């Protein structure tokens, strides 16, 4: 349940930052927005990796 919540919130954040990316391109702040988008993408990847490792460890002990 927690992983679904994190997935939904992360997806909303990605959509928000994609909209900000379009707006930032018009304002000339493209690199700052790309950096923020990369940080969010890395956080999503790390969360997925942690849940995958946790799932694999959980299956070993059962």
N, C-alpha and C positions, 0 to 999 in steps of 0.2 A: 504494500500500500504506500509506503514511504517512497519507494522508487518511482511509482506512478506520479506521485505529487512532484517529485524532483524533476521528472521528465516534462510534465506540463509547465512548470514554472520556467524551466530552461528553454522550452520551446517558445513561450511567450517572450522571454528575454531576447532570444535570437530574432524573433520577428520585430521586436522593438528596435533592436540595434541595426537591423537591416534598413528599417525606415530612417533611423538616425544617420545611417551611412549615406543614403540618398540626399538627405538634407545637408549633411556635412560637406558633401562634394560641392554643393552649390556655395557653401560658405568658406571653403578652402581649409577645412579641418579634417581632411580625409585620413591622414596618418594617425591622428589620435583616436578616431573612431575605429579604424582597422585594428589598432592595438587593443582596444576594449573588446572588440568582437573576438579577437584571438584569445584573449584571457577567458572569455565565457566559453568558447569552444573547448579550450583545454580543460576547463573545470568540468564540462559535460563528459569529456573523454575520461578524465580521472574518476568521476563518479561511476561511470559505467564499468571501468576496470575494477574498482573496489567492490562493486556489487557482484561482478563476475567471479572475482577471486573468493569473495565471501561465500557465494553459492557453491563453488567447487569445494571449498573447505568444509562447508556444512554437509555436503553429500558424502565426503570421506568419513565423517564421524557418525553417519547414520547407517 
